Amino acid sequence: MHPILIHLGNIRIPTFGVLAAIGLICGLMLSEHTARRAGVEPGKLWDAGLFAVIAAFVFSRVLLVVQHWRSFVEFPVLLLAVPSLTAAGLLMTVVATFVWLWMKQVPMLRALDAWAPCGALVWAFLALGHFAEGSDPAMPSRSGWAHPVALYAAALAVAITVAAWFRLRTNAQAGQVAGGVLLAAGMAQFVLSFVRVPGIEYVAGLDALQWVAAGMMVAGCALILVARPREVILK
């Protein structure tokens, strides 16, 4: 495990942060190519992706400051250095990004299709980052060795990226590629949860990660149904 990539005196650059940054850059670069395949103007999709990245950073920091105001007053630099990407921050980012797409008159389903392979690619880099810092603990196998869950996740993310890339070449109905990626990623995360160390809190027999995975599968199925031609649905 190599949680710190560079350590020079008081300067520490975490491996996860570097891999996450590389993943975001690669995802943005890939979006220029997927946009053309999905029928979206590459420049607009690039701007929307960059806006989403900045919005996620800003919202996460604002929520962190609001929740820990006293600590921020005493140690502002130290607090802002804490990783703070939360579900609430992601939800606010999603809402803001959809508003951006609407204002820029970008077809949302087509944009989601173009972003689908990019999101899976970013997931692959994040999984590698978790593997490097050892932050994705696994249950021991029967023989005693621990499953490399993060590497499993990275491999599945790469496979989903490739499949989504080629799916964009078939001129699929708008929303089907994004729905397929959400469904596949949710299934992958749900299956991987059985070899991960389970969460502490359970709701209706599932931990938080399993509920997120289930939500992804439901959202993926909904997108696929919405994307189907109306005459097919009526049949």
C-alpha positions as CSV (number, residue, x, y, z in Angstrom):
1,M,0.0,0.0,0.0
2,H,1.3,3.5,-0.9
3,P,-1.2,6.1,0.6
4,I,1.4,8.9,0.2
5,L,2.8,9.3,-3.3
6,I,5.2,12.2,-2.5
7,H,6.6,13.1,1.0
8,L,8.9,16.1,1.1
9,G,9.3,17.5,4.6
10,N,5.8,18.8,5.6
11,I,4.5,18.4,2.1
12,R,2.5,15.2,1.6
13,I,0.7,14.4,-1.6
14,P,-1.7,11.5,-1.2
15,T,-1.8,8.8,-3.9
16,F,-5.6,8.8,-3.9
17,G,-5.8,12.5,-4.6
18,V,-3.3,12.2,-7.5
19,L,-5.2,9.3,-9.1
20,A,-8.5,11.0,-8.6
21,A,-7.2,14.1,-10.4
22,I,-5.8,12.0,-13.2
23,G,-9.2,10.2,-13.5
24,L,-11.1,13.5,-13.7
25,I,-8.8,14.8,-16.4
26,C,-9.0,11.6,-18.4
27,G,-12.8,11.6,-18.0
28,L,-13.0,15.2,-19.3
29,M,-10.7,14.4,-22.2
30,L,-12.8,11.3,-23.1
31,S,-16.0,13.3,-23.0
32,E,-14.8,15.2,-26.1
33,H,-15.0,11.9,-28.1
34,T,-18.1,10.5,-26.4
35,A,-19.9,13.7,-27.0
36,R,-19.5,13.3,-30.8
37,R,-20.8,9.7,-30.6
38,A,-23.8,10.7,-28.5
39,G,-24.7,13.7,-30.7
40,V,-23.7,16.4,-28.3
41,E,-21.6,19.5,-29.0
42,P,-18.2,18.6,-27.4
43,G,-17.5,22.1,-26.2
44,K,-20.7,22.4,-24.3
45,L,-20.2,19.0,-22.7
46,W,-16.6,19.9,-21.7
47,D,-17.9,23.1,-20.1
48,A,-20.6,21.2,-18.3
49,G,-18.2,18.6,-17.0
50,L,-15.8,21.2,-15.8
51,F,-18.6,23.0,-14.1
52,A,-19.7,19.8,-12.3
53,V,-16.1,19.2,-11.0
54,I,-15.9,22.8,-9.7
55,A,-19.4,22.6,-8.2
56,A,-18.6,19.4,-6.4
57,F,-15.5,21.0,-4.9
58,V,-17.2,24.2,-3.9
59,F,-20.4,22.5,-2.5
60,S,-18.3,20.0,-0.5
61,R,-16.2,22.8,1.0
62,V,-19.2,25.0,1.8
63,L,-21.0,22.1,3.6
64,L,-17.8,21.3,5.5
65,V,-17.4,24.9,6.7
66,V,-21.1,25.2,7.7
67,Q,-21.0,21.9,9.7
68,H,-17.7,22.7,11.4
69,W,-17.8,26.5,11.6
70,R,-15.9,26.8,15.0
71,S,-13.1,24.5,13.7
72,F,-12.9,26.5,10.5
73,V,-12.5,29.7,12.5
74,E,-9.6,28.3,14.5
75,F,-7.9,26.1,11.8
76,P,-9.2,27.2,8.4
77,V,-6.4,25.7,6.3
78,L,-6.3,22.4,8.2
79,L,-10.1,22.0,7.9
80,L,-10.2,22.8,4.2
81,A,-7.5,20.1,3.6
82,V,-9.9,17.4,4.9
83,P,-11.6,15.3,2.2
84,S,-15.2,16.3,2.3
85,L,-17.1,14.8,-0.7
86,T,-20.5,13.7,0.8
87,A,-23.8,12.5,-0.5
88,A,-25.4,15.9,0.1
89,G,-22.6,17.6,-1.8
90,L,-23.0,15.2,-4.7
91,L,-26.8,15.7,-4.7
92,M,-26.3,19.5,-4.9
93,T,-23.8,19.0,-7.7
94,V,-26.2,16.9,-9.7
95,V,-29.0,19.4,-9.3
96,A,-26.7,22.3,-10.3
97,T,-25.3,20.4,-13.3
98,F,-28.8,19.6,-14.6
99,V,-29.7,23.3,-14.3
100,W,-26.5,24.2,-16.2
101,L,-27.4,21.7,-19.0
102,W,-30.9,23.2,-19.2
103,M,-29.6,26.7,-19.4
104,K,-27.2,25.8,-22.1
105,Q,-29.9,23.9,-24.0
106,V,-27.9,20.6,-23.9
107,P,-30.1,17.4,-24.4
108,M,-29.9,15.9,-21.0
109,L,-30.3,12.2,-21.9
110,R,-27.7,12.6,-24.7
111,A,-25.4,14.3,-22.2
112,L,-25.8,11.5,-19.7
113,D,-25.0,8.9,-22.5
114,A,-21.8,10.8,-23.3
115,W,-20.8,11.1,-19.7
116,A,-21.6,7.4,-18.9
117,P,-18.2,6.0,-20.1
118,C,-16.4,8.9,-18.6
119,G,-18.0,8.3,-15.2
120,A,-17.0,4.6,-15.3
121,L,-13.5,5.6,-16.2
122,V,-13.3,8.0,-13.2
123,W,-14.6,5.2,-11.0
124,A,-11.7,3.0,-12.2
125,F,-9.1,5.6,-11.1
126,L,-10.9,6.1,-7.8
127,A,-10.9,2.4,-7.1
128,L,-7.1,2.3,-7.8
129,G,-6.8,5.2,-5.4
130,H,-8.6,3.2,-2.7
131,F,-6.4,0.2,-3.4
132,A,-3.3,2.4,-3.0
133,E,-4.3,3.8,0.4
134,G,-6.0,0.6,1.6
135,S,-9.3,2.3,2.3
136,D,-11.5,-0.4,0.7
137,P,-11.3,-3.3,3.3
138,A,-12.4,-6.7,2.3
139,M,-13.6,-9.8,4.1
140,P,-11.0,-12.6,4.3
141,S,-11.6,-15.6,2.0
142,R,-11.9,-19.2,3.3
143,S,-8.2,-19.7,2.7
144,G,-7.4,-16.6,4.8
145,W,-6.3,-14.1,2.2
146,A,-8.2,-10.8,1.7
147,H,-10.0,-10.2,-1.6
148,P,-8.5,-7.2,-3.5
149,V,-11.9,-5.5,-3.7
150,A,-10.6,-2.3,-5.1
151,L,-8.8,-4.1,-7.9
152,Y,-12.0,-6.0,-8.6
153,A,-13.9,-2.7,-8.8
154,A,-11.3,-1.1,-11.1
155,A,-11.4,-4.1,-13.5
156,L,-15.2,-3.9,-13.6
157,A,-15.2,-0.2,-14.1
158,V,-12.8,-0.5,-17.1
159,A,-15.0,-3.3,-18.6
160,I,-18.1,-1.0,-18.2
161,T,-16.2,1.9,-19.8
162,V,-15.3,-0.2,-22.8
163,A,-18.8,-1.6,-23.2
164,A,-20.3,1.9,-22.9
165,W,-17.9,3.3,-25.5
166,F,-18.8,0.7,-28.1
167,R,-22.5,1.0,-27.2
168,L,-22.4,4.6,-28.2
169,R,-21.5,3.6,-31.7
170,T,-24.8,1.8,-32.3
171,N,-26.9,5.0,-32.3
172,A,-28.9,3.7,-29.3
173,Q,-32.0,5.6,-28.1
174,A,-31.0,8.6,-25.9
175,G,-30.6,7.5,-22.3
176,Q,-30.0,3.8,-22.9
177,V,-26.3,3.9,-22.5
178,A,-26.4,5.9,-19.3
179,G,-29.1,3.6,-18.0
180,G,-27.1,0.6,-18.9
181,V,-24.0,1.9,-17.1
182,L,-25.9,2.8,-14.0
183,L,-27.5,-0.6,-13.9
184,A,-24.2,-2.4,-14.5
185,A,-22.3,-0.3,-12.0
186,G,-25.0,-0.8,-9.4
187,M,-25.0,-4.5,-9.9
188,A,-21.2,-4.6,-9.6
189,Q,-21.2,-2.6,-6.4
190,F,-23.9,-4.7,-4.9
191,V,-22.0,-8.0,-5.7
192,L,-18.7,-6.5,-4.4
193,S,-20.4,-5.6,-1.1
194,F,-20.5,-9.3,-0.2
195,V,-16.7,-9.4,-0.1
196,R,-16.3,-6.0,1.5
197,V,-16.3,-5.3,5.2
198,P,-20.0,-4.5,5.8
199,G,-21.1,-1.2,7.2
200,I,-22.0,-0.7,10.8
201,E,-25.6,0.4,10.3
202,Y,-28.3,-1.7,8.5
203,V,-31.7,-0.6,7.2
204,A,-34.0,-3.4,6.1
205,G,-31.1,-5.9,6.0
206,L,-28.9,-3.8,3.8
207,D,-26.0,-1.5,4.6
208,A,-25.6,2.0,3.2
209,L,-23.5,1.0,0.2
210,Q,-25.9,-1.8,-0.8
211,W,-28.8,0.8,-0.7
212,V,-26.8,3.1,-2.9
213,A,-26.1,0.2,-5.3
214,A,-29.8,-0.7,-5.3
215,G,-30.7,2.9,-6.0
216,M,-28.3,3.0,-9.0
217,M,-29.9,-0.2,-10.4
218,V,-33.4,1.3,-10.0
219,A,-32.3,4.6,-11.7
220,G,-30.6,2.6,-14.5
221,C,-33.8,0.6,-15.2
222,A,-35.9,3.8,-15.1
223,L,-33.6,5.4,-17.7
224,I,-33.7,2.4,-19.9
225,L,-37.5,2.3,-19.8
226,V,-37.7,6.1,-20.5
227,A,-35.3,5.7,-23.4
228,R,-37.3,2.9,-25.1
229,P,-39.3,4.0,-28.1
230,R,-42.9,4.7,-27.2
231,E,-44.3,2.2,-29.7
232,V,-42.2,-0.6,-28.1
233,I,-43.5,0.3,-24.6
234,L,-47.1,0.2,-25.9
235,K,-46.6,-3.3,-27.3
